[in-house]
Amino acid sequence: MTQDAEQVDTTAAQAYEQFMLPRTFGPWIEATVALADLQPGEQVLDVACGSGMATRLAAERVGATGRAVGLDLDPGMIAVARAHASTPHSAPLEWRCESALKMSFEDDFFDRVFCFHGLQFFPDRVAGLAEMRRVMKPTGRFLATVWRSIDYCAGPHALATALTRRGIDASAAHRPYALGDADELQGLLRQAGFQQIEVQAKSIDVHFPSARNFIESLAAGAPSTRLALAQVSPDDQAGLIEEVSDLLEPHITEEGLSYPTECYLLMGHF
């Protein structure tokens, strides 16, 4: 590892992988990668790969004769992704730290291009989609997930409500859900040059041991929410947990907290 790589701060990326990936993002990634029907020998690109879960799953499915590349603008995420070794029967893992708006790949190269929960953060969404289409083979397939509006994700909605009632700016907590309109998504894909487009609403329940664990997980590893949670005074932390627990009471059982999350699944072809 180079000296520059050693100096990359991976604190936030490690917290994301430990606290958010397994329960919130992992179920969506697993389901969508399975839906992609990857075949041995295929070339796969995972854009906005984060700490690389989808890239690793794709590498296992395309096998040693395939190629799996994860790309992310955050050097911390890429550093954490690189810490994972590929298995003997999977494709070698390749990581790129660069912008999705200007990727260093040739045209018409990948069989599958993924983007999980990242499109809403692109500074130019059409440019990013067009770039993903550029590097995809004419026979290829694009798959992405984008959260629906926060109203369709009970846990984050309850937390944002409780923060707002305390006079804390919860706009960052809403940001991941800023691209939750199906018509807008279809329009973006058309502008980027995709011809065959599908936008489907999907639902998956996510699980936490308790409402407290849910809040503590976001405070530790959620890039869009932890700064807002840090503004909650120590004296009010128990009150926040109690209020969120009350709001989520219909979703709490003896096994813990289980609430529905909804995404749009985007699929695009030439």
KEKE-3310 file (N, C-alpha, C; in steps of 0.2 Angstrom, whole numbers, plus 5000, padded with zeros to 4 digits):
npx = (5004:5003:5010:5001:4989:4988:4986:4973:4957:4947:4937:4923:4918:4921:4912:4900:4900:4900:4888:4877:4877:4874:4860:4852:4856:4861:4851:4844:4854:4858:4846:4845:4856:4855:4844:4849:4854:4867:4881:4894:4910:4905:4907:4907:4901:4901:4894:4896:4900:4902:4908:4909:4900:4891:4900:4908:4898:4895:4907:4908:4898:4901:4912:4929:4933:4927:4924:4925:4921:4923:4918:4920:4918:4923:4938:4939:4929:4934:4946:4942:4935:4945:4951:4945:4947:4947:4938:4944:4937:4931:4929:4944:4945:4942:4946:4941:4944:4936:4926:4909:4904:4914:4921:4935:4934:4933:4922:4906:4909:4905:4895:4885:4879:4879:4871:4868:4858:4864:4862:4854:4863:4871:4879:4876:4864:4859:4870:4878:4871:4871:4885:4886:4878:4886:4898:4892:4889:4880:4872:4870:4865:4857:4855:4848:4845:4834:4829:4812:4801:4803:4792:4789:4798:4798:4806:4817:4809:4802:4812:4817:4806:4805:4817:4815:4804:4812:4818:4829:4838:4833:4836:4846:4844:4833:4838:4843:4832:4827:4825:4813:4802:4793:4790:4800:4812:4810:4811:4824:4832:4828:4833:4846:4848:4844:4834:4824:4815:4812:4804:4801:4792:4797:4797:4805:4807:4817:4827:4831:4838:4831:4823:4832:4844:4843:4843:4856:4864:4862:4867:4881:4885:4878:4879:4871:4864:4870:4876:4865:4860:4870:4867:4858:4855:4864:4856:4844:4844:4839:4825:4823:4825:4814:4803:4805:4803:4790:4784:4787:4780:4770:4778:4786:4791:4792:4803:4811:4814:4805:4803:4795:4804:4805:4809:4813:4816:4827:4828:4837:4840:4848)
npy = (4994:5011:5026:5037:5030:5025:5036:5039:5043:5032:5031:5035:5027:5014:5014:5015:5003:4993:4997:5001:4995:4980:4979:4989:4993:4981:4970:4975:4976:4962:4957:4963:4961:4947:4947:4952:4941:4937:4930:4917:4924:4936:4955:4967:4982:4992:5006:5020:5012:5011:5003:4991:4979:4975:4973:4963:4953:4952:4948:4935:4929:4930:4923:4917:4919:4931:4949:4961:4977:4990:5006:5022:5039:5042:5041:5035:5025:5017:5013:5005:4995:4989:4982:4969:4953:4944:4928:4911:4907:4917:4932:4943:4957:4973:4990:5007:5024:5037:5049:5046:5053:5055:5043:5032:5021:5012:5013:5004:4992:4985:4971:4972:4985:4993:5003:5007:5015:5027:5037:5048:5057:5062:5076:5079:5071:5066:5066:5057:5045:5044:5042:5030:5022:5024:5016:5003:4988:4986:4976:4975:4978:4989:4992:4999:5005:5016:5026:5027:5041:5048:5045:5032:5025:5019:5020:5030:5040:5042:5046:5058:5066:5067:5073:5086:5091:5095:5106:5104:5104:5094:5091:5085:5071:5069:5069:5057:5053:5060:5058:5052:5050:5042:5046:5056:5049:5040:5050:5055:5044:5042:5055:5052:5043:5030:5017:5006:5005:5002:5005:5001:4999:4993:4983:4980:4973:4979:4975:4978:4976:4984:5000:5009:5003:5005:5019:5022:5015:5023:5035:5032:5027:5032:5042:5053:5057:5057:5069:5077:5070:5071:5084:5082:5085:5078:5077:5075:5063:5051:5054:5057:5044:5037:5044:5041:5027:5027:5032:5022:5011:5002:4994:4987:4972:4957:4952:4963:4978:4980:4986:4993:4996:5006:5005:5012:5001:5002:4999:4998:4997:4997)
npz = (5000:4996:5002:5001:5000:5013:5020:5018:5025:5032:5041:5040:5030:5034:5045:5038:5031:5042:5049:5041:5029:5030:5035:5029:5016:5010:5008:4997:4987:4986:4981:4969:4962:4960:4952:4940:4933:4930:4920:4918:4914:4910:4909:4922:4929:4943:4948:4959:4970:4983:4998:4991:4990:4980:4969:4974:4975:4961:4956:4960:4953:4940:4939:4937:4924:4921:4923:4936:4941:4952:4955:4963:4969:4981:4990:5003:5003:4993:4998:5008:5001:4994:5004:5004:4999:4984:4980:4976:4965:4959:4949:4947:4958:4954:4957:4955:4958:4954:4945:4941:4931:4921:4916:4914:4904:4889:4875:4874:4882:4894:4900:4910:4919:4935:4947:4963:4974:4971:4961:4964:4970:4961:4953:4940:4934:4921:4914:4920:4919:4905:4903:4909:4900:4889:4891:4891:4883:4867:4868:4881:4899:4910:4927:4941:4958:4966:4980:4984:4989:5005:5013:5010:5017:5032:5044:5042:5039:5051:5060:5054:5056:5070:5072:5065:5073:5084:5080:5072:5058:5046:5032:5026:5029:5021:5009:5002:4997:4987:4974:4970:4960:4948:4935:4933:4934:4922:4913:4914:4911:4897:4892:4893:4883:4884:4877:4879:4893:4910:4925:4940:4955:4970:4986:5001:5017:5031:5044:5062:5078:5087:5090:5095:5092:5078:5077:5082:5073:5062:5067:5068:5055:5044:5030:5027:5037:5050:5054:5057:5068:5077:5082:5092:5108:5122:5133:5128:5120:5124:5124:5111:5105:5112:5106:5092:5093:5097:5086:5077:5082:5076:5069:5077:5085:5096:5091:5087:5077:5062:5047:5032:5016:5002:4985:4968:4955:4942:4925:4910:4892:4876)
capx = (5000:5007:5009:4995:4983:4988:4983:4965:4953:4942:4932:4916:4917:4921:4906:4895:4900:4898:4881:4872:4877:4871:4853:4848:4857:4863:4845:4843:4860:4858:4840:4845:4862:4852:4839:4853:4855:4874:4883:4901:4913:4903:4910:4902:4903:4897:4895:4895:4900:4903:4913:4910:4897:4888:4905:4910:4893:4895:4913:4907:4893:4904:4918:4936:4934:4924:4928:4920:4925:4919:4920:4917:4922:4926:4944:4938:4925:4938:4951:4938:4933:4951:4953:4942:4950:4942:4938:4948:4933:4927:4933:4948:4941:4946:4943:4943:4942:4935:4919:4905:4902:4919:4924:4941:4933:4931:4914:4903:4913:4902:4888:4880:4881:4875:4871:4864:4857:4869:4860:4851:4868:4875:4878:4872:4861:4859:4877:4880:4867:4874:4891:4885:4876:4892:4902:4889:4888:4873:4868:4871:4859:4858:4851:4849:4840:4834:4824:4806:4801:4805:4786:4789:4803:4795:4811:4820:4803:4800:4818:4817:4800:4807:4823:4812:4801:4817:4821:4835:4838:4833:4836:4851:4840:4828:4842:4844:4825:4826:4823:4808:4797:4795:4791:4806:4817:4810:4813:4831:4834:4827:4838:4853:4849:4841:4828:4820:4816:4807:4804:4796:4792:4799:4797:4809:4807:4823:4827:4835:4836:4827:4823:4838:4849:4842:4846:4863:4867:4862:4872:4887:4887:4874:4882:4867:4860:4873:4877:4859:4859:4875:4865:4854:4859:4865:4850:4838:4845:4834:4819:4823:4824:4807:4798:4805:4800:4782:4781:4787:4777:4767:4783:4790:4788:4797:4810:4814:4811:4805:4799:4796:4807:4803:4814:4812:4821:4827:4832:4838:4843:4849)
capy = (5000:5017:5031:5041:5026:5024:5042:5040:5042:5027:5030:5035:5021:5008:5014:5013:4995:4990:4998:5003:4990:4974:4979:4994:4992:4974:4967:4978:4974:4955:4955:4966:4957:4941:4948:4953:4935:4937:4924:4917:4927:4943:4960:4970:4988:4994:5013:5022:5005:5011:4998:4986:4973:4972:4971:4956:4948:4951:4944:4928:4926:4930:4918:4919:4922:4937:4955:4965:4983:4994:5013:5027:5045:5043:5037:5031:5019:5013:5010:4999:4990:4985:4977:4963:4949:4939:4921:4908:4905:4923:4937:4947:4963:4979:4996:5014:5030:5042:5052:5043:5058:5055:5037:5030:5015:5013:5013:4997:4987:4980:4967:4974:4991:4993:5009:5006:5020:5033:5042:5054:5061:5064:5083:5079:5064:5064:5065:5051:5040:5044:5039:5023:5020:5024:5010:4997:4985:4987:4970:4975:4980:4994:4991:5003:5006:5023:5026:5031:5047:5046:5043:5025:5021:5021:5021:5036:5045:5043:5049:5065:5069:5068:5078:5092:5093:5097:5112:5102:5104:5087:5091:5079:5065:5068:5070:5051:5051:5066:5056:5047:5051:5037:5049:5059:5044:5038:5056:5055:5038:5044:5060:5049:5039:5023:5016:5002:5008:5000:5008:4997:5000:4987:4984:4975:4975:4979:4973:4980:4973:4989:5007:5012:5001:5009:5026:5022:5013:5029:5040:5029:5025:5035:5049:5059:5058:5057:5076:5080:5067:5074:5090:5081:5086:5072:5076:5073:5057:5046:5057:5055:5037:5036:5047:5037:5021:5028:5033:5016:5006:4997:4990:4984:4966:4954:4951:4969:4983:4978:4991:4992:5002:5005:5008:5011:4997:5005:4994:5001:4994:5001)
capz = (5000:4995:5008:5000:5002:5020:5023:5017:5031:5030:5047:5038:5025:5038:5049:5033:5030:5048:5052:5036:5023:5031:5036:5025:5008:5008:5005:4990:4983:4985:4977:4962:4958:4958:4946:4934:4929:4927:4917:4918:4909:4908:4912:4926:4932:4949:4949:4965:4973:4990:5000:4986:4991:4974:4965:4976:4973:4954:4954:4962:4948:4933:4939:4936:4917:4920:4926:4941:4943:4957:4954:4967:4969:4988:4991:5009:5001:4988:5002:5012:4996:4992:5009:5003:4994:4980:4981:4971:4959:4957:4945:4951:4960:4952:4960:4952:4962:4949:4944:4937:4925:4916:4917:4910:4901:4882:4874:4873:4885:4900:4899:4915:4923:4941:4951:4969:4978:4970:4956:4967:4973:4955:4952:4934:4933:4914:4911:4923:4915:4898:4903:4910:4894:4884:4893:4891:4876:4864:4871:4889:4903:4916:4933:4947:4963:4969:4985:4983:4993:5012:5015:5009:5021:5038:5049:5041:5040:5058:5062:5051:5059:5077:5072:5063:5079:5089:5077:5069:5050:5043:5025:5024:5030:5016:5003:4999:4994:4983:4967:4971:4956:4943:4929:4932:4932:4915:4908:4915:4907:4890:4890:4893:4877:4884:4873:4882:4900:4915:4931:4944:4962:4974:4993:5005:5024:5034:5051:5067:5084:5091:5087:5098:5087:5071:5077:5084:5067:5057:5070:5067:5048:5038:5028:5026:5043:5056:5056:5060:5074:5081:5085:5097:5115:5126:5138:5124:5116:5126:5122:5103:5105:5114:5101:5086:5095:5097:5079:5073:5086:5072:5066:5083:5088:5101:5087:5085:5073:5055:5043:5024:5012:4995:4980:4961:4951:4935:4920:4904:4887:4870)
cpx = (5004:5005:5003:4989:4983:4985:4976:4962:4947:4937:4925:4914:4917:4914:4900:4894:4898:4891:4876:4871:4873:4863:4849:4849:4858:4857:4844:4848:4859:4852:4841:4851:4859:4847:4843:4855:4862:4877:4891:4904:4911:4907:4905:4905:4898:4898:4893:4895:4901:4909:4913:4906:4894:4894:4907:4905:4894:4901:4912:4903:4896:4910:4925:4937:4931:4928:4923:4924:4920:4922:4916:4922:4926:4932:4943:4935:4930:4943:4948:4937:4939:4953:4950:4945:4945:4943:4942:4943:4929:4932:4938:4944:4946:4942:4946:4940:4942:4928:4915:4903:4908:4923:4930:4940:4931:4924:4913:4907:4910:4896:4883:4883:4876:4876:4866:4864:4862:4867:4858:4857:4873:4874:4875:4870:4861:4866:4880:4877:4870:4881:4891:4883:4882:4896:4899:4888:4881:4869:4867:4864:4861:4853:4853:4844:4840:4828:4818:4806:4801:4798:4785:4794:4802:4801:4814:4815:4802:4806:4818:4811:4802:4813:4819:4808:4805:4820:4828:4834:4839:4834:4841:4848:4835:4832:4842:4837:4823:4824:4818:4802:4798:4795:4797:4812:4816:4812:4821:4834:4833:4832:4845:4854:4846:4834:4822:4821:4810:4809:4799:4797:4793:4799:4801:4809:4815:4822:4832:4833:4831:4827:4829:4844:4849:4845:4853:4867:4867:4867:4879:4889:4883:4876:4878:4863:4864:4875:4871:4858:4864:4873:4860:4858:4859:4859:4844:4838:4840:4827:4818:4821:4817:4802:4799:4802:4793:4780:4782:4784:4773:4772:4788:4787:4793:4803:4814:4810:4811:4801:4800:4800:4805:4808:4811:4818:4821:4831:4832:4842:4844:4842)
cpy = (5006:5022:5035:5037:5025:5030:5043:5039:5038:5026:5030:5029:5015:5008:5012:5006:4991:4991:4999:4997:4984:4974:4984:4993:4985:4970:4969:4976:4967:4954:4957:4962:4950:4942:4950:4947:4935:4930:4923:4920:4934:4949:4965:4976:4990:5001:5015:5016:5005:5007:4991:4979:4971:4970:4964:4951:4946:4947:4937:4925:4925:4925:4921:4921:4928:4943:4959:4971:4987:5001:5018:5033:5046:5038:5033:5024:5014:5009:5004:4994:4986:4981:4970:4959:4945:4932:4918:4907:4911:4927:4941:4954:4969:4985:5003:5019:5036:5044:5047:5047:5058:5049:5035:5023:5017:5011:5005:4991:4982:4977:4970:4980:4992:5000:5008:5012:5026:5038:5048:5059:5064:5071:5084:5072:5062:5062:5059:5045:5039:5041:5032:5019:5019:5018:5004:4995:4986:4981:4970:4978:4984:4992:4995:5003:5013:5023:5030:5037:5044:5043:5035:5021:5023:5023:5028:5042:5047:5047:5057:5069:5071:5073:5085:5095:5096:5104:5110:5101:5096:5086:5086:5073:5064:5067:5063:5049:5056:5064:5051:5047:5047:5041:5053:5055:5041:5044:5056:5050:5040:5049:5057:5044:5032:5023:5012:5003:5004:5003:5005:4998:4993:4988:4978:4978:4974:4978:4976:4977:4977:4995:5010:5010:5004:5016:5026:5020:5019:5034:5038:5029:5028:5042:5055:5061:5059:5064:5079:5076:5069:5080:5089:5081:5079:5071:5074:5067:5052:5048:5056:5048:5035:5038:5043:5030:5021:5028:5026:5010:5001:4992:4986:4978:4963:4953:4957:4974:4980:4983:4991:4998:5000:5009:5008:5007:5000:5000:4998:4997:4999:5001)
cpz = (5000:5001:5007:5002:5010:5024:5022:5023:5029:5036:5044:5034:5029:5043:5044:5032:5036:5050:5047:5031:5025:5032:5031:5018:5006:5005:4998:4985:4981:4980:4970:4958:4956:4952:4940:4930:4926:4925:4918:4912:4907:4912:4915:4929:4937:4950:4955:4970:4980:4993:4996:4987:4984:4969:4967:4974:4965:4952:4955:4956:4942:4933:4937:4929:4916:4923:4930:4943:4947:4956:4959:4968:4976:4989:4998:5007:4997:4993:5006:5007:4995:4998:5008:4998:4990:4981:4975:4965:4957:4953:4950:4952:4958:4954:4956:4956:4957:4948:4939:4931:4920:4918:4912:4906:4894:4881:4873:4876:4890:4898:4904:4918:4929:4944:4957:4973:4978:4966:4959:4969:4967:4954:4945:4932:4926:4912:4914:4920:4908:4898:4905:4904:4889:4885:4892:4884:4874:4866:4878:4892:4909:4921:4938:4952:4965:4974:4982:4988:5000:5015:5015:5013:5028:5043:5048:5041:5047:5061:5060:5054:5066:5077:5070:5069:5084:5086:5073:5062:5048:5036:5023:5025:5024:5009:4999:4995:4989:4975:4966:4966:4950:4936:4927:4931:4925:4911:4908:4910:4899:4888:4889:4887:4878:4880:4876:4890:4904:4921:4936:4952:4966:4982:4996:5012:5027:5041:5056:5073:5088:5088:5090:5093:5080:5072:5078:5077:5062:5060:5068:5059:5043:5036:5028:5032:5050:5059:5060:5067:5079:5085:5091:5104:5119:5131:5134:5120:5118:5124:5114:5102:5106:5109:5095:5087:5095:5090:5075:5077:5082:5069:5071:5085:5093:5097:5086:5081:5066:5051:5036:5022:5005:4990:4973:4958:4944:4931:4913:4899:4881:4866)
residu = (MET:THR:GLN:ASP:ALA:GLU:GLN:VAL:ASP:THR:THR:ALA:ALA:GLN:ALA:TYR:GLU:GLN:PHE:MET:LEU:PRO:ARG:THR:PHE:GLY:PRO:TRP:ILE:GLU:ALA:THR:VAL:ALA:LEU:ALA:ASP:LEU:GLN:PRO:GLY:GLU:GLN:VAL:LEU:ASP:VAL:ALA:CYS:GLY:SER:GLY:MET:ALA:THR:ARG:LEU:ALA:ALA:GLU:ARG:VAL:GLY:ALA:THR:GLY:ARG:ALA:VAL:GLY:LEU:ASP:LEU:ASP:PRO:GLY:MET:ILE:ALA:VAL:ALA:ARG:ALA:HIS:ALA:SER:THR:PRO:HIS:SER:ALA:PRO:LEU:GLU:TRP:ARG:CYS:GLU:SER:ALA:LEU:LYS:MET:SER:PHE:GLU:ASP:ASP:PHE:PHE:ASP:ARG:VAL:PHE:CYS:PHE:HIS:GLY:LEU:GLN:PHE:PHE:PRO:ASP:ARG:VAL:ALA:GLY:LEU:ALA:GLU:MET:ARG:ARG:VAL:MET:LYS:PRO:THR:GLY:ARG:PHE:LEU:ALA:THR:VAL:TRP:ARG:SER:ILE:ASP:TYR:CYS:ALA:GLY:PRO:HIS:ALA:LEU:ALA:THR:ALA:LEU:THR:ARG:ARG:GLY:ILE:ASP:ALA:SER:ALA:ALA:HIS:ARG:PRO:TYR:ALA:LEU:GLY:ASP:ALA:ASP:GLU:LEU:GLN:GLY:LEU:LEU:ARG:GLN:ALA:GLY:PHE:GLN:GLN:ILE:GLU:VAL:GLN:ALA:LYS:SER:ILE:ASP:VAL:HIS:PHE:PRO:SER:ALA:ARG:ASN:PHE:ILE:GLU:SER:LEU:ALA:ALA:GLY:ALA:PRO:SER:THR:ARG:LEU:ALA:LEU:ALA:GLN:VAL:SER:PRO:ASP:ASP:GLN:ALA:GLY:LEU:ILE:GLU:GLU:VAL:SER:ASP:LEU:LEU:GLU:PRO:HIS:ILE:THR:GLU:GLU:GLY:LEU:SER:TYR:PRO:THR:GLU:CYS:TYR:LEU:LEU:MET:GLY:HIS:PHE)
# end
